[in-house]
């Protein structure tokens, strides 16, 4: 597959996803005296917006350095984010259908404040995971660019180690969330709707959690591919450093270990 077309595919999905996120943020901000869960969701959406903007800044050459697998999985993760935002907006419009001019009716406030807590929490968790994943993509892309420049060996190793730790932590968190979401989805499918909750509402909640599960799986694939990219970078960094020769405690004498390259030595006068 043409790498340029793959990159164009990612770039092509970022802009409409960012537009969808910003539109949903505006809708939520227009709700006067919104419940705390809605305010928290707004913050999560804004974080995703920043992450999407950072991914949008990744250049074609940086995508190429990350590889086809990371690029394709990133596109899938961003697409899931867009789909979830669109679905949530549809649900939000339904939940606030009795309200006007941004002021929640008592009925809609009860709906958002009580019956939709699980739905909103699931959406928030998905957005948080998406933000971490996309931020990781952008940071690793920047790392690759930095490795093309001349830097001290220790600085390179520190940069790689820091990114590797962050991605490993993100993978562990994603795995924990996946297990929780699987249990939540099973529980939702086995329970009857709460009092005041319609079958349509329950189906919507089930679809939201199922979408969260799917998105977590896609994020894990992105992170695992990023980890592979970092590990390869670490191997290349070590290989580029070449052999290290130590000249004893008093910096005198000649010491040669196993060496397959050219040794250049300068001998001074012993004081």
C-alpha positions as CSV (number, residue, x, y, z in Angstrom):
1,X,0.0,0.0,0.0
2,X,1.2,3.5,-0.8
3,X,2.6,5.1,2.4
4,X,1.3,8.5,1.1
5,X,-2.2,7.3,0.8
6,X,-2.1,5.8,4.3
7,X,-0.9,9.1,5.7
8,X,-3.5,11.0,3.8
9,X,-6.1,8.7,5.3
10,X,-5.1,9.6,8.8
11,X,-4.9,13.3,8.0
12,X,-8.3,13.1,6.3
13,X,-10.0,11.7,9.4
14,X,-8.4,14.0,12.0
15,X,-10.1,17.2,10.8
16,X,-13.7,16.0,10.8
17,X,-13.1,14.3,14.2
18,X,-11.7,17.5,15.6
19,X,-14.8,19.4,14.2
20,X,-17.1,16.8,15.8
21,X,-15.4,17.1,19.2
22,X,-15.5,20.9,19.2
23,X,-19.2,20.8,18.2
24,X,-20.0,18.5,21.1
25,X,-18.0,20.7,23.5
26,X,-20.1,23.7,22.4
27,X,-23.3,21.8,22.9
28,X,-22.3,20.8,26.4
29,X,-21.0,24.3,27.3
30,X,-24.4,25.7,26.3
31,X,-26.1,23.7,29.0
32,X,-26.6,26.0,31.9
33,X,-25.9,24.6,35.4
34,X,-24.9,21.2,33.9
35,X,-24.3,18.3,36.3
36,X,-20.7,17.7,37.3
37,X,-20.5,14.6,35.1
38,X,-21.3,16.7,32.1
39,X,-18.6,19.3,33.1
40,X,-16.0,16.5,33.4
41,X,-17.0,15.1,30.0
42,X,-16.5,18.6,28.5
43,X,-12.9,18.7,30.0
44,X,-12.2,15.2,28.5
45,X,-13.4,16.4,25.1
46,X,-11.1,19.4,25.2
47,X,-8.2,17.1,26.1
48,X,-9.0,15.0,23.1
49,X,-9.2,18.1,21.0
50,X,-5.6,19.0,22.0
51,X,-4.4,15.5,21.3
52,X,-6.0,15.5,17.9
53,X,-4.3,18.8,17.1
54,X,-1.0,17.3,18.1
55,X,-1.6,14.4,15.8
56,X,-2.6,16.8,13.0
57,X,0.9,18.4,13.3
58,X,2.7,15.1,12.6
59,X,4.4,15.4,9.3
60,X,4.4,12.8,6.4
61,X,8.0,11.9,7.1
62,X,7.2,11.3,10.8
63,X,4.3,9.0,9.9
64,X,6.6,7.1,7.6
65,X,9.1,6.7,10.4
66,X,6.3,5.3,12.7
67,X,5.4,2.7,10.1
68,X,2.3,1.5,8.4
69,X,0.9,-0.5,11.4
70,X,1.0,2.5,13.7
71,X,-0.5,4.7,11.0
72,X,-3.4,2.3,10.2
73,X,-4.2,1.6,13.9
74,X,-4.1,5.4,14.7
75,X,-6.7,6.0,11.9
76,X,-8.9,3.3,13.4
77,X,-8.6,4.8,16.9
78,X,-9.5,8.3,15.6
79,X,-12.4,6.9,13.6
80,X,-13.8,5.2,16.8
81,X,-13.5,8.5,18.6
82,X,-15.4,10.3,15.9
83,X,-18.2,7.6,15.8
84,X,-18.6,7.8,19.6
85,X,-18.8,11.6,19.6
86,X,-21.5,11.5,16.9
87,X,-23.5,8.8,18.8
88,X,-23.2,10.7,22.0
89,X,-24.4,13.9,20.4
90,X,-27.5,12.0,19.1
91,X,-28.1,10.7,22.7
92,X,-27.6,14.2,24.2
93,X,-30.1,15.7,21.8
94,X,-32.6,13.1,22.9
95,X,-31.9,13.5,26.6
96,X,-32.3,17.3,26.5
97,X,-35.4,17.4,24.1
98,X,-37.6,18.9,26.8
99,X,-35.2,21.8,27.5
100,X,-34.9,25.2,25.7
101,X,-32.3,27.9,25.4
102,X,-29.7,25.8,27.2
103,X,-31.7,25.6,30.4
104,X,-32.4,22.1,31.5
105,X,-35.9,21.2,32.4
106,X,-36.4,19.3,35.7
107,X,-37.1,16.2,33.7
108,X,-34.0,16.4,31.6
109,X,-31.9,17.3,34.6
110,X,-33.1,14.1,36.3
111,X,-32.2,12.2,33.2
112,X,-28.7,13.5,33.0
113,X,-28.1,13.6,36.7
114,X,-29.3,10.1,37.5
115,X,-30.1,7.8,34.6
116,X,-27.2,8.7,32.3
117,X,-24.3,8.7,34.8
118,X,-23.0,5.3,33.5
119,X,-23.3,6.4,29.9
120,X,-21.5,9.6,30.5
121,X,-18.8,7.9,32.6
122,X,-18.2,5.4,29.8
123,X,-17.8,8.1,27.3
124,X,-15.4,10.0,29.5
125,X,-13.2,6.9,30.0
126,X,-13.1,6.3,26.3
127,X,-12.1,9.9,25.6
128,X,-9.4,9.8,28.3
129,X,-7.9,6.6,26.7
130,X,-8.1,8.1,23.3
131,X,-6.3,11.2,24.5
132,X,-3.5,9.2,26.0
133,X,-3.1,7.1,22.9
134,X,-3.0,10.0,20.5
135,X,-0.7,12.0,22.7
136,X,1.6,8.9,22.7
137,X,1.6,8.8,18.9
138,X,2.5,12.4,18.6
139,X,5.3,12.2,21.2
140,X,6.9,9.1,19.6
141,X,6.7,10.8,16.2
142,X,8.6,13.8,17.8
143,X,11.1,11.4,19.4
144,X,11.9,9.9,16.0
145,X,12.6,13.4,14.6
146,X,14.9,14.1,17.6
147,X,16.9,10.9,17.0
148,X,17.8,12.2,13.6
149,X,19.8,15.0,15.2
150,X,23.2,14.7,16.9
151,X,22.7,14.3,20.7
152,X,24.6,13.0,23.6
153,X,24.2,9.2,24.0
154,X,22.9,9.5,27.5
155,X,20.2,12.0,26.4
156,X,19.1,9.7,23.7
157,X,18.8,6.7,26.1
158,X,16.9,8.9,28.6
159,X,14.4,10.0,26.0
160,X,13.8,6.5,24.8
161,X,13.5,5.1,28.3
162,X,11.0,7.8,29.3
163,X,8.7,7.2,26.3
164,X,9.0,3.4,26.7
165,X,7.9,3.7,30.4
166,X,4.9,5.9,29.4
167,X,3.7,3.6,26.7
168,X,4.0,0.5,29.0
169,X,2.0,2.3,31.6
170,X,-0.6,3.2,29.1
171,X,-0.8,-0.4,27.9
172,X,-1.3,-1.6,31.5
173,X,-4.0,0.9,32.1
174,X,-5.8,0.0,28.9
175,X,-5.7,-3.7,29.8
176,X,-7.2,-2.9,33.2
177,X,-9.9,-0.8,31.6
178,X,-10.7,-3.5,29.1
179,X,-11.3,-6.0,31.8
180,X,-13.6,-3.6,33.7
181,X,-15.5,-2.7,30.5
182,X,-16.0,-6.4,29.6
183,X,-17.6,-7.0,33.0
184,X,-19.7,-3.9,32.7
185,X,-21.0,-4.9,29.3
186,X,-21.9,-8.3,30.5
187,X,-23.8,-6.9,33.4
188,X,-25.7,-4.4,31.2
189,X,-26.9,-7.1,28.9
190,X,-28.2,-9.3,31.7
191,X,-30.1,-6.6,33.7
192,X,-33.6,-5.1,33.1
193,X,-34.0,-1.4,32.4
194,X,-34.1,0.8,35.6
195,X,-37.3,2.5,36.6
196,X,-38.0,5.4,34.3
197,X,-35.5,4.1,31.7
198,X,-36.8,2.9,28.3
199,X,-35.5,-0.1,26.3
200,X,-34.1,2.4,23.8
201,X,-32.1,4.1,26.5
202,X,-30.7,0.8,27.8
203,X,-29.8,-0.3,24.2
204,X,-28.0,3.1,23.8
205,X,-26.1,2.5,27.0
206,X,-25.1,-1.0,25.9
207,X,-23.9,0.3,22.5
208,X,-21.9,3.0,24.3
209,X,-20.1,0.5,26.5
210,X,-19.6,-1.9,23.5
211,X,-18.0,1.1,21.6
212,X,-15.8,1.8,24.6
213,X,-14.6,-1.9,24.5
214,X,-13.9,-1.7,20.8
215,X,-12.0,1.6,21.2
216,X,-9.9,0.2,24.0
217,X,-8.9,-2.7,21.8
218,X,-7.9,-0.4,19.0
219,X,-5.9,1.8,21.4
220,X,-4.1,-1.2,22.8
221,X,-3.0,-2.1,19.2
222,X,-1.7,1.4,18.6
223,X,0.2,1.4,21.9
224,X,1.7,-2.1,21.2
225,X,2.9,-1.0,17.8
226,X,4.4,2.2,19.3
227,X,6.2,0.1,21.9
228,X,7.7,-1.9,19.0
229,X,8.8,1.3,17.4
230,X,10.5,2.5,20.6
231,X,12.3,-0.8,21.2
232,X,13.7,-0.7,17.6
233,X,14.8,2.9,18.2
234,X,16.6,1.8,21.4
235,X,18.4,-1.0,19.5
236,X,19.5,1.4,16.7
237,X,20.6,4.0,19.3
238,X,22.8,1.5,21.0
239,X,24.3,0.3,17.7
240,X,25.1,3.8,16.6
241,X,27.1,4.5,19.8
242,X,29.9,2.1,18.8
243,X,32.5,0.4,21.1
244,X,33.6,2.1,24.3
245,X,37.3,1.9,25.3
246,X,38.4,2.6,28.9
247,X,42.0,3.5,29.6
248,X,42.4,2.5,33.2
249,X,42.2,4.4,36.5
250,X,45.1,6.7,35.7
251,X,44.3,7.1,32.0
252,X,47.5,5.5,30.9
253,X,48.5,2.3,29.2
254,X,46.7,0.6,26.3
255,X,43.6,-1.5,26.6
256,X,41.9,-3.3,23.7
257,X,38.9,-5.6,24.0
258,X,37.2,-7.2,21.1
259,X,36.9,-4.6,18.3
260,X,35.8,-4.9,14.7
261,X,36.1,-1.2,13.9
262,X,38.8,1.4,13.5
263,X,40.5,2.7,16.7
264,X,41.8,6.2,16.8
265,X,44.0,6.9,19.8
266,X,46.0,9.9,20.9
267,X,48.8,9.4,23.4
268,X,49.9,12.3,25.6
269,X,52.8,12.7,27.9
270,X,52.6,11.2,31.4
271,X,52.8,13.9,34.0
